Amino acid sequence: MRKLIPPALALAAALYAGCNQSNSPTPPVAEATAKADADPKKAEEHPHKPGQHGGIIVEIGRDNYHAEAVFEKGGVVRVYLLGKDEARVQEVEKQTLTAYVKREQDTESSAIALKPTPQEGDAEGKTSLFVGQLPADLQGKRVVVTVPSIRIAGERFRFSFASASPPHADDLPAKVTNDEERQLYLTPGGKYTLADIKANGNQTASQKFKNFRAAHDADPKAGDQICPITDTKANPRCTWIVGGKTYSFCCPPCVDEFVKLAKEHPEQVKEPEEYVKK
């Protein structure tokens, strides 16, 4: 499935991190983050510029440390650790971090491992970089990643970050070529059946939506139907039948992507009613 976003996304700093000011050398994570969680607007008072890898710098522990989180093609997530001075690389003891990833509107998360991947110059037994892999169904989506525990200099911290806002029109998938499009739409596979092809009028998306003009709404409200591909507000005039059920999209190229998903990874296709802003 082609990616909907550039190799290195600009990241929105959606963090809720804090540190314990007590004398305890290893404060509980819940206590370490309670103050920031109580007032998330505090995060907006100290904005950070994009990092050298194309990500946005987020703070860990009330600016005790920082991280630069970068999303890459193929669902790769890189987290670079930095010091209080964002220009300084921060090494920590090698440890595998458990991160929880979910789409913004979802209530359930998927756990992924952020594995220590030492950079050149890191001391023996230490690392300043962690690398993980997003689940296939979350790649190209707006997601929130939470790391509930990282140990730095004997203390434990929690931090989180989000990928960029849903793509604008220029970032949407390109239309497939004519030959590829006919093969995609007029042959069954996976969850996309002969009955679906007939129900869709034995035509391709570009034929059905020849004069369609997309108007992308990147801020759907609770209860709005959302496009399964971009999470933008779906257009009720842009629908396609897959598995005998009607799905709504923001634009025809997203129909291409969804039909391809239904054929190649049918297990990732949810029920139409699940694509709703919560």
N, C-alpha and C positions, 0 to 999 in steps of 0.2 A: 504494500500500500504506500503510495507516494506521500511524503511528508508535507504537512501544511504550513510549516514554519521554517525559518532560516536555520542554518547550522548552529549558530550561537544566538539564542534569544536574549533580548533585553529582558531582565527579570524585574518583577514588581516586588519590592521588599515588604513582605507580609509577615513580619516576625513578631513573636510574642516571647521575648527572652528577658531574663533577669538574672541577677546573681545575689547570693546571700551575703549580707554584710556582717555576719556573726564571726566569732573566732574559730568556729569549727572548721577543720581542714577539708572535710568532705561533706558539705551541706546536702541535705536531701534535694532532689531535683524539684519537687513540688514547691518547696520553700524558696528555692533559688529563682523560680520564675513567677511567683505569685504576684509581685508588684506590677510587672509589665503586663501580665494577663488581665489584671484588673483595669488597666487603662491603656488599651491598644493604641490610642491616639498619640501616646508618647513616642511611638516609633516614627511619627511624621515630623517630630520636632527636630530630628537630626538626620536630614537626608544625606545620602551618599552618592557619589558619582559612579558611573559604570567602571568596572574593573578592567585590568589590562587584557583579560581573556574575553571581553565582550559581555560579561555578566554585571549584575548590580551588587554592590557590596551590602551585606546585611550584618548587623551587630550581634554579638554573642555576649550575654552577661552585661548589659548596660554599658556597652562600649569597652568592656575589658578586653575583648578580642573581636575579630571580624571574620567573615567568610565571604567568598565570592562563588556564587552558584551559577553553573552554566549548563544549559540543555543543548545537546548536540543531535545531529541526525542519527536515526536508528534508536532513539530513546535513551542515549547515554547521558548520565547526569554526573557532572564533575563538581566537587566542592573543594575549593582551595582555602586553606586556613591562613589568616593574617593576624598580626598583632594589634595592639591598641592603636599603634601607628599603622594605618592601612598599607603603607609602603613596605612594611616589614613582613617577611614570610614567617609564619608561626609553625614550629615543629611540635608534634605531640607524640606520645608513645603509640606504637602501632596498636590499633584496635579496630575491629569491624563494627561499624555503626549500623544499627537497625533504624531504618527510616520508614515512615508510614505515608503512603501516597494516595490521594483521592482527588477526584474532580470536585470543583468548588461546590456544586449543587448536591453531591453525594453525601451520604451519612456513613458509609462503610469505606474503610481504607484497605489497601494492599500493602503488605510488608515487603520491603526490598533491602538488600544488603549494600551498604556503602563500604567497599573494601579499601584498606590502606594501600596506596599506590605511591611509594616514595618518589619524589622528584630528584633530579640531579642536585647534589649538594646536601640532601637530607642526611643527618647523622645515622649511624648504624642503630637499628631498632626503632627509628622514629620515621614519621611521615608528615608531610604538609599538604597531602592531597588524598581525597577519597573519591572512588569512582563506583557508580552503580548503574543498573539497567532498569528502565521503566517497563512494566508489563505491556504487552503488545496493544491491549485495548485502551491504554492511557497515552500512548505515543501520539503526539500532535494535538493533545487536548490541553485545556487550561487546567493545571493541577496545582495542588498545595502539597508541599513536602514538609513533614515534621520529623525532626530528629529529637527524640525525647531525652537522650543522654549521650554526652560526649565528655570525656575526661581530659581536662587541660590543667597541667601544673597542679595535680592533686585535687582539683575541684571538678564537680560535674555541672554541666550546663545543658540547657535545652534551647533549640532555635528552630525556626521554620522559614520557608520562603515559597514563593509562588512563581509559576511560569508567566509569560506575558499574557496580556489580554487577548481575546479572540482576534484572529487576523482580519485585516481590512481587505477590501476587494483585491488589491494588488498582491496579497499573499495567498489567495485562494488557489486551489489546484487548477492546473491548466486542463482544458478540454482534451480528451484523448483523440488520437487521429481517427480519420474516417474508417479505415479498415479495422483498426483496433476496437473502435466503438461498435461496429456491427458484430464483431466477434463477442464483445462483452455483453451486449444487450440481447442478441438473437440466438444465443446458445445457452442452454441451462447448465447449472452446476451448483453444488452445495445447497444452499437454501433457496436459490433462484431457480424456479421450475418452468417447465413448458407452459403450465397454466398461467404463471405470472407473465410470461412473454405475451401470451394471447390477451390477458387482461390489460396489459399496457399498450395494446393496439399494434403488436408486431412492429414496433418502431423504436428508434433510439431516443435518448433524451434531447439531443440537438434537434431532432425532427419535431418532437412534441412541444418543445419550448423554444421554437424558432424565433419568436419575437418577444421572448421573456426578458424583462429588465429587472435585475436584482437590486434590492435596496437593503443592505446589510445593517441590522440592528444589533450592535454588540452588547446591549444592555437589556436583555429580556427580563420581564417581571415575573414574580412567582406565579406559577400556573400557566405560563406561556409555553407553547410547544417549541422545542428547540431543535435545531439541525443536529442530527447524529454525528456529523463530521466536524463542524466548527463550534458548536454550542451557542451560536448566534440564534436570534429569533427566527423560527421557521416561517416560510411563506405558504399559506394554505393553497396557493395556486401552483406550487411546485411540489407535486407529490408523485410517488412511484410505489407500485405494488411489489412487495418481496415476501415470499412465503405465504401468499394469500392475504397479506395485511398491508394497509396503506401507511406509508411513512411520509413525513413532510420535511422539506429541505429549504435552505436559504437560496440556493442557486443550482443550475444544472450540473456544473462540474462536481458538486458534492454528491449528486445522484450517481455519477460515474464511480466515485470513490466507494459509495455504500454498496452498490451492486458488486463491485470487485471484492469488497469485504465479505459480502454474503456468499460469494462463490468460493473464495479461498479460505475464509475463516468463519464459517457459519455459526460456530459456537460463540462468537463475539457479538452477534446481532441480538439486541434486546427487543422486548415487546414495544410497540409504538408508544404505549402509555408511559413507558419509563423515560422517554425523551421529553421530559417536562422540567422546567425551571422550578426548583424547590425553594 
